[in-house]
Amino acid sequence: MRKRIAGSSLSRSSSHRWALMRNMVTSLIKHERIVTTHAKAKQLRKVADKVVGYGKDGSVHARQRANRIVTEKHVLTKLFEVMGPRYADRNGGYTRVMKLSKRR
């Protein structure tokens, strides 16, 4: 029985799924938009909103927490210097999932 487990496994092991999310969050912050599947985007939204929340906080501890997720140093700097102040007055909902076209 399924037992309402939060999130989807995306047909990957937990380590592969975590690596995928880390890479996608880094790309999202770097380019500020990415094209991916709908299921991956829904999973990414949870991680990305948490990382942007760390950027808003701006403390040393928040930078250490974000450093565990973001894989590139210059992207981490962009998160805290550009995106944190940009979303300072918004309480969540930093990412938007849009369907671009039908699946091929």
Helices and strands as residue ranges (DSSP letters): H 14-31, H 38-57, H 60-67, H 73-78, I 79-83, H 84-86
